Structure formats: structure tokens, C-alpha cells
Amino acid sequence: MHEKSNPLVSNSHDPRFLALRNLQTEKGRVQTGNYLIEGIRHLARAVEQNSRLEQLIVVPSVLSNSFGQELVRKVQQSGVPCIRLTPDLYRELTLAAEPQGVGAVLKQQWSSIHSVKPKPDSLWLAVESVDLPGNLGTILRTAEAAGASGIFMMGPHVDPWNPACVRASMGSLFSLRLVRCTARKFAEWARSSRVTMIASSPNGLLNYKEFRCRWPAVLLIGSERQGLSQQLMDASDFVLRIPMHSRCDSINASVATGILLFEISNQLGRMVPVKRK
């Protein structure tokens, strides 16, 4: 690491550090179009997927992992500017219990809904609202594992760039196509593209095990508390329910998403065995 060209930032009032802190807020992410990642795994996945890195964040005294050190060298050699922080300042940016001493600022990557041309056998996910960022991150990770082509994000507070969401996604954020749109635009896209809209609700008429999918398809997920809006429920071709036992009347949105995504994806017959380490 070229320490002379990357002076150490140790003051919490330093504008360079304040710019990083700003990305912890939704307002800061909206204003800049950037977001934060942290940890070796996330940085490696971002580089692997050719994500747009704006700045590298390094804590030399904490970054002891040899793979992480080599990864930082390669990123710096590619021309990405670097900022060095003290451990105390870095801890203000990280959610990790054991910080690894590396992170980055990335440019948000959105796809226009008009550019989405679904393949005949493709599976998509649409999220209208999720109460917790960590749940959204888990949904992103599950969507990649189930073979989803991308995710439509609807609602003002569905923010895949929230640090808790980024962390919970475990790097899946970088390999999924993300589309920001309104519910009306999404419904119009689905109809014009002849995509089967599959809603999920505890009050759905069809048991998910009895459902037979038509392709291409998109699964719609709403919030834990309010579910999907009536607008999207009315626009859906099917409304599925997951039968509950005992007194339970609903389950976590990320759990429900996983159950339904894998069921639908399995119907397509394209699931592959997971390689065990």
C-alpha cells in the first residue's frame, strides 16, 4: 500500500471521513448515488462482478488477512483511490463484530425497467416493501441462490444499499439486476412482457404446493406487517399461500420468499446441487 499517497485519516471531523459517514444515511446515499461495503468477501465479490468502485477504505493495522492484502493491492493497481483510516474511525463505519480492516465506496447500479427483456424461462422477484433492511439482504441472497434473474424494487424505503442489507446479502447484491420502479410501471411491464405475476398472501386461495407456474414469472413480496398493496394483489395472476400450523398465521418475509422462490424454480428444473466445502 502506498502510504505516502494515502495519508492516514484520524480526525472524526475530517471531511473525507464525514463523506463516508454520510453514506450510512439514506439521504446521503440518494444524494451521491454511492453506498458502502465492508469486509474481504464483499470486496472480492464486487471486484469479481466488475462493480464500479469509487474508493477503497483500508485500516492497515487491522487488515492482516493475506488474501485481503493482495486484493487491496490489485484494486489499488487498477487506479481506484484509497483512504486509510484509524481503527477507531473504521469501527464507526462497520457493523461487523470482528472488523477485517477493508471496505469500499461503490456506485449504485440500477437498470431501467424499459431495458428488461425477460427470457422465456426466467424467474424474477418484485419487492414492494420490507420492514427490515437485514430481511431485504437475506431476500437478495436467497434470490441469487434460487436463480432469479433480477429484482424489482418498489416503494420509497426499499433500499438495497442500506449497510445492513448489503451485509446480509453476503455479496449477492453485486450479481443481481436491480430495477427501481413504481407499482404501476411494474404492472404495465409485466402485462406487456407477458410475465406471470405471482403474489404471496396468508389469505391466498391457492396452496403453493398445488401451483403450476407459467413462464416467464415474477414473484411478488410485500412487507411483514402490511403485505402487498391492493393494487398489486389485483394485478396478480395467482395469489399463493403457505399453509400454517398451530396458531401461527404468518412467517418472516425472507423465509416466505425462500420457500416460494425455490418451489417455483424447482418447477423449472434448473436447480443444481450445491458444492459442499
C-alpha positions in Angstrom: 0.0 0.0 0.0 1.4 3.4 -0.9 1.1 5.2 2.4 2.6 8.5 1.3 0.0 8.9 -1.4 -2.7 7.7 1.0 -2.4 9.8 4.2 -3.9 8.4 7.4 -7.3 10.0 8.4 -7.6 10.1 12.2 -9.9 13.0 12.9 -13.7 12.3 13.0 -14.3 15.8 11.7 -12.2 15.3 8.6 -14.4 16.0 5.5 -13.2 12.7 3.9 -14.4 10.7 6.9 -17.7 12.7 7.1 -18.3 11.9 3.5 -18.1 8.2 4.4 -20.4 8.6 7.4 -22.9 10.4 5.1 -23.3 7.1 3.2 -24.6 5.5 6.3 -27.8 7.6 5.8 -30.5 7.1 3.2 -30.3 10.8 2.4 -26.6 10.6 1.7 -26.9 7.6 -0.5 -29.7 9.2 -2.5 -27.7 12.4 -2.9 -24.5 10.8 -4.0 -25.7 7.7 -5.7 -23.0 5.8 -3.8 -23.0 3.2 -1.0 -20.6 1.5 1.4 -19.4 -2.1 1.6 -17.2 -3.7 4.2 -15.2 -6.9 4.6 -13.0 -9.0 2.4 -15.8 -11.2 1.0 -17.9 -8.3 -0.1 -14.9 -6.5 -1.8 -13.9 -9.7 -3.6 -17.4 -10.3 -4.9 -17.6 -6.6 -6.0 -14.4 -7.0 -7.9 -15.4 -10.3 -9.4 -18.7 -8.8 -10.7 -16.9 -5.7 -12.1 -18.8 -3.4 -9.8 -17.9 0.3 -10.1 -15.5 1.0 -7.1 -15.2 4.7 -6.3 -12.9 4.5 -3.3 -11.1 1.9 -1.3 -11.1 2.1 2.5 -8.3 0.4 4.4 -7.1 0.1 8.0 -3.5 -1.3 7.7 -3.2 -2.3 11.3 -6.4 -4.4 11.2 -6.1 -5.9 7.7 -3.9 -9.0 8.5 -5.5 -11.5 6.1 -3.0 -12.2 3.2 -5.8 -12.6 0.6 -7.3 -9.3 1.7 -3.9 -7.6 1.5 -3.4 -8.9 -2.0 -6.9 -7.9 -3.1 -6.2 -4.4 -1.9 -3.0 -4.2 -3.9 -4.8 -5.3 -7.0 -7.6 -2.8 -6.6 -5.1 0.0 -6.0 -3.1 -1.0 -9.1 -6.3 -0.7 -11.1 -6.4 3.0 -10.2 -9.1 3.1 -7.5 -8.2 5.9 -5.0 -7.7 4.8 -1.4 -8.3 6.3 2.0 -6.6 4.9 5.2 -8.5 5.2 8.5 -7.6 4.6 12.1 -9.2 1.6 13.8 -11.4 3.8 15.9 -12.8 5.6 12.8 -13.3 2.4 10.9 -15.3 0.9 13.8 -17.8 3.8 13.3 -18.5 2.6 9.8 -18.7 -1.1 10.3 -21.5 -3.4 11.5 -19.1 -6.4 11.9 -18.3 -7.8 15.3 -14.8 -8.5 14.1 -13.8 -5.8 11.5 -11.5 -7.0 8.8 -10.0 -3.6 8.1 -11.2 -3.2 4.5 -14.2 -1.7 2.7 -15.1 0.4 -0.3 -17.4 3.1 -1.7 -19.3 1.8 -4.7 -21.6 3.4 -7.3 -25.2 2.2 -7.2 -26.2 0.2 -10.2 -29.8 0.4 -11.4 -31.3 -1.0 -14.6 -34.1 0.8 -16.4 -37.4 -1.1 -16.5 -37.6 -0.4 -20.2 -34.3 -2.3 -20.7 -35.6 -5.5 -19.1 -36.5 -8.1 -21.7 -37.3 -11.3 -19.8 -36.2 -14.6 -21.3 -38.9 -17.3 -21.8 -37.7 -19.4 -18.9 -36.7 -16.6 -16.5 -37.8 -16.1 -12.9 -37.9 -12.6 -11.3 -38.6 -11.2 -7.9 -40.5 -8.0 -7.1 -40.3 -6.5 -3.6 -42.8 -3.8 -2.7 -41.9 -3.2 0.9 -39.8 -4.9 3.5 -39.7 -3.7 7.1 -36.1 -4.6 8.0 -33.0 -4.0 5.8 -31.5 -7.2 7.1 -34.5 -9.1 5.8 -34.1 -7.5 2.4 -30.5 -8.5 2.3 -31.4 -12.1 3.1 -34.0 -12.0 0.3 -31.3 -10.8 -2.1 -29.1 -13.7 -1.1 -31.9 -16.2 -1.5 -32.9 -14.8 -4.9 -29.4 -15.4 -6.3 -29.4 -18.9 -4.8 -32.7 -19.7 -6.4 -31.6 -18.5 -9.8 -33.6 -15.2 -10.0 -32.6 -13.0 -12.9 -33.2 -9.8 -11.0 -35.3 -7.9 -8.5 -37.8 -5.1 -9.0 -37.8 -2.6 -6.0 -40.9 -0.7 -5.3 -41.8 1.7 -2.5 -39.8 4.7 -1.2 -37.9 2.9 1.5 -36.9 -0.3 -0.2 -33.2 0.4 -0.1 -30.8 -2.4 -1.2 -27.8 -0.1 -0.5 -28.6 0.2 3.3 -25.5 -1.1 5.1 -27.5 -3.8 7.0 -29.0 -5.0 3.7 -25.6 -5.0 2.0 -24.1 -7.0 4.8 -26.9 -9.6 4.9 -26.8 -10.1 1.1 -23.3 -11.6 1.5 -22.2 -10.3 -1.9 -25.4 -11.4 -3.8 -26.1 -7.7 -4.3 -23.4 -7.4 -6.9 -24.6 -10.2 -9.2 -28.4 -9.4 -9.4 -30.0 -7.0 -11.8 -31.9 -4.3 -9.8 -34.7 -2.3 -11.1 -36.3 0.7 -9.3 -39.9 1.4 -10.4 -43.4 2.2 -9.2 -46.1 -0.4 -8.8 -48.0 0.9 -11.8 -45.0 0.8 -14.0 -44.1 -2.7 -12.8 -47.7 -4.0 -13.5 -47.5 -2.4 -17.0 -44.2 -4.1 -17.7 -45.4 -7.5 -16.6 -48.5 -7.3 -18.8 -46.7 -6.0 -21.9 -43.9 -8.6 -21.4 -46.4 -11.4 -20.7 -44.8 -12.3 -17.4 -46.9 -14.3 -14.9 -47.4 -12.3 -11.7 -47.4 -14.5 -8.6 -48.4 -12.8 -5.3 -48.0 -14.2 -1.8 -50.5 -13.8 0.9 -51.7 -15.7 4.0 -55.2 -15.3 2.5 -54.2 -16.7 -0.9 -56.7 -19.1 -2.5 -54.0 -21.5 -3.9 -51.7 -23.7 -1.8 -48.2 -23.1 -3.2 -47.6 -26.8 -3.5 -50.6 -27.1 -5.9 -49.4 -24.2 -8.1 -48.1 -24.9 -11.6 -46.1 -22.0 -13.0 -46.3 -20.3 -16.4 -43.1 -18.8 -17.7 -41.6 -16.2 -17.5 -42.7 -15.5 -14.0 -42.2 -12.9 -11.2 -42.9 -13.5 -7.5 -44.2 -10.5 -5.6 -43.4 -10.0 -1.9 -44.8 -7.4 0.4 -43.9 -6.3 3.9 -44.3 -8.4 7.0 -46.9 -6.1 8.6 -49.0 -4.9 5.6 -48.3 -7.4 2.8 -48.7 -6.4 -0.8 -50.8 -3.3 -1.8 -54.2 -4.0 -3.2 -53.1 -2.6 -6.5 -50.6 -5.4 -7.0 -52.8 -8.0 -5.5 -55.5 -7.1 -8.1 -52.9 -7.2 -10.9 -51.5 -10.6 -10.0 -52.4 -13.8 -11.9 -52.1 -16.0 -8.9 -52.2 -15.5 -5.1 -50.4 -18.2 -3.2 -50.5 -19.1 0.4 -48.1 -21.1 2.6 -50.2 -23.3 4.9 -49.5 -22.6 8.6 -49.8 -25.0 11.6 -50.8 -24.4 15.1 -51.7 -20.7 15.9 -49.1 -19.2 13.6 -50.8 -17.0 10.9 -47.7 -15.7 9.1 -43.9 -16.1 8.7 -41.0 -13.8 8.1 -40.9 -12.3 4.6 -37.5 -13.6 3.8 -38.4 -17.1 4.9 -41.6 -17.0 2.8 -39.6 -15.7 -0.2 -37.2 -18.6 0.1 -39.9 -21.2 0.2 -41.7 -19.8 -2.8 -38.7 -19.0 -4.9 -37.2 -22.5 -4.6 -40.6 -24.1 -5.2 -41.1 -22.1 -8.4 -37.5 -22.5 -9.5 -37.6 -26.3 -8.9 -40.6 -26.5 -11.3 -38.4 -25.1 -14.0 -36.0 -28.0 -13.3 -32.9 -25.8 -13.3 -31.7 -26.2 -9.7 -28.1 -27.5 -9.4 -26.6 -29.4 -6.5 -24.7 -27.2 -4.0 -21.0 -28.0 -3.8 -20.1 -28.7 -0.2 -16.8 -27.5 1.1 
